[in-house]
Amino acid sequence: MAGLELLSDQGYRVDGRRAAELRKIQARMGVFAQADGSAYIEQGNTKALAVVYGPHEIRGSRARALPDRALVNCQYSSATFSTGERKRRPHGDRKSCEMGLQLRQTFEAAILTQLHPRSQIDIYVQVLQADGGTYAACVNAATLAVLDAGIPMKDFVCACSAGFVDGTALADLSHVEEAAGGPQLALALLPAAGQIALLEMDARLHEDHLERVLEAAAQAARDVHTLLDHVVRQHVREASILLGD
Amino acid sequence: SHSIPVRSSETEDLRVDGRGCEDYRCVEVETDVVSNTSGSARVKLGHTDILVGVKAEMGTPKLEKPNEGYLEFFVDCSANATPEFEGRGGDDLGTEIANTLYRIFNNKSSIDLKSLCISPREHCWVLYVDVLLLECGGNLFDAISIAVKAALFNTRIPRVRVLEDEEGSKDIELSDDPYDCIRLSVENVPCIVTLCKIGYRHVVDATLQEEACSLASLLVSVTSKGVVTCMRKVGKGSLDPESIFEMMETGKRVGKVLHTSLQSVLHKEESLGPKRQKVGFLG
């Protein structure tokens, strides 16, 4: 960690936040009129768009259709201008494919797929600006988009990242903190039941500290849930005003 | 079966949504939407949504043009627009649009490439113009060219100095002040006007339904002075030469008006200064 102090003695991080403080989150549902569901989220400087098409008939080979539930198909794409250094290809590389699979796993756990057998639900996530916590931003945006599309889910899926520096667990890592090379945990939570949809950890972390980091990420995810809940209610309120209820 | 109601109203200069044949839909332009770029712009034309990011990077000049920098275009048709663009599905359309952009900029006057040169034969600025197609509501080429012009207007390239020491080796020094940058002149950057032939008339800014009814279209790339830099006919149908001349005249006329409105909007936005409230996708 070449001279960059991730956590100062007074307990402030590089961008002035406290250890358990999240970045500012702003979100909006129904960004695109032509898609079935869409949403946009800003978590600090990370901006992500999610668009949902479905449930519709399986595209491509009918053989992939599942007889008892819907197929969830996710694609993660990050714009070539999203990172500091220009990316050559927006999607198709290993990291994007892996992220797509992770998103698929996350949403298969939350969407009530048994209600739509032999059909397909497409979730496309586009990262416009990447400043750390891209997986979390994508999951949060995708949750809002799936809700905007009216697809039934067991619960919200709220995600957040966490790290560990100098004996303290940090919530919602920015790019600078991720690049520093310490342990990083990504967590996707179903808040009502407290169930974990996805858990991923990189780098070495002593198991004594795992519980603290996990708790920090879970608490941050619950805070994100409060915010997303508010966004959804606001959207429904606006929609009902337009409909004249 | 859709074409009949559209065609009959074309004769009275009235389209399905109430516009005249030469009217554009409401265009929303916003610059400086993405911060990791040297310049960016978002254009919303009806249901068509385009985001353009320009990144300036240092590179070596091309062999045949050692005193100039250059532009590289890349178009990403995102799956957001339609599920058919998933994976490599959007590559064909993306390549077609990128090639069109290369062609319209392929002349001496569109962009002053000499201002992008840092030291001849060794260093120059390469502007990577990345277009992201988010939603497709018809008339892609026009919207993309407007977005590219707005993004180039917004581009700020850091000022550099070439220092030469006694041994002759050169070092490039970036200015310390982050606001010390060079701007590009977009006076001669062309915009594309697409004219679709529907029945006996031609329309500007076609929606998806109108594009489906049209036999053929003409893409005209026009600068603010009315100079045509590139022209291309697209579509399965054929056009007679008289129509092509008529459409070209309409394209020049409409293009000049488009440029004037775009320039005034861009200057107005810039005059609001750094305190302007950025809306982006949240508005």
Boltz contact constraints between the chains, C-beta under 6 A:
constraints:
  - contact:
      token1: [A, 26]
      token2: [B, 282]
      max_distance: 6.0
  - contact:
      token1: [A, 28]
      token2: [B, 282]
      max_distance: 6.0
  - contact:
      token1: [A, 31]
      token2: [B, 281]
      max_distance: 6.0
  - contact:
      token1: [A, 32]
      token2: [B, 135]
      max_distance: 6.0
  - contact:
      token1: [A, 33]
      token2: [B, 47]
      max_distance: 6.0
  - contact:
      token1: [A, 34]
      token2: [B, 47]
      max_distance: 6.0
  - contact:
      token1: [A, 34]
      token2: [B, 135]
      max_distance: 6.0
  - contact:
      token1: [A, 40]
      token2: [B, 281]
      max_distance: 6.0
  - contact:
      token1: [A, 51]
      token2: [B, 80]
      max_distance: 6.0
  - contact:
      token1: [A, 53]
      token2: [B, 83]
      max_distance: 6.0
  - contact:
      token1: [A, 75]
      token2: [B, 79]
      max_distance: 6.0
  - contact:
      token1: [A, 75]
      token2: [B, 86]
      max_distance: 6.0
  - contact:
      token1: [A, 79]
      token2: [B, 132]
      max_distance: 6.0
  - contact:
      token1: [A, 80]
      token2: [B, 130]
      max_distance: 6.0
  - contact:
      token1: [A, 81]
      token2: [B, 37]
      max_distance: 6.0
  - contact:
      token1: [A, 81]
      token2: [B, 53]
      max_distance: 6.0
  - contact:
      token1: [A, 81]
      token2: [B, 55]
      max_distance: 6.0
  - contact:
      token1: [A, 81]
      token2: [B, 130]
      max_distance: 6.0
  - contact:
      token1: [A, 84]
      token2: [B, 36]
      max_distance: 6.0
  - contact:
      token1: [A, 86]
      token2: [B, 55]
      max_distance: 6.0
  - contact:
      token1: [A, 86]
      token2: [B, 128]
      max_distance: 6.0
  - contact:
      token1: [A, 90]
      token2: [B, 76]
      max_distance: 6.0
  - contact:
      token1: [A, 122]
      token2: [B, 83]
      max_distance: 6.0
  - contact:
      token1: [A, 124]
      token2: [B, 79]
      max_distance: 6.0
  - contact:
      token1: [A, 124]
      token2: [B, 80]
      max_distance: 6.0
  - contact:
      token1: [A, 126]
      token2: [B, 78]
      max_distance: 6.0
  - contact:
      token1: [A, 126]
      token2: [B, 80]
      max_distance: 6.0
  - contact:
      token1: [A, 128]
      token2: [B, 34]
      max_distance: 6.0
  - contact:
      token1: [A, 129]
      token2: [B, 34]
      max_distance: 6.0
  - contact:
      token1: [A, 129]
      token2: [B, 36]
      max_distance: 6.0
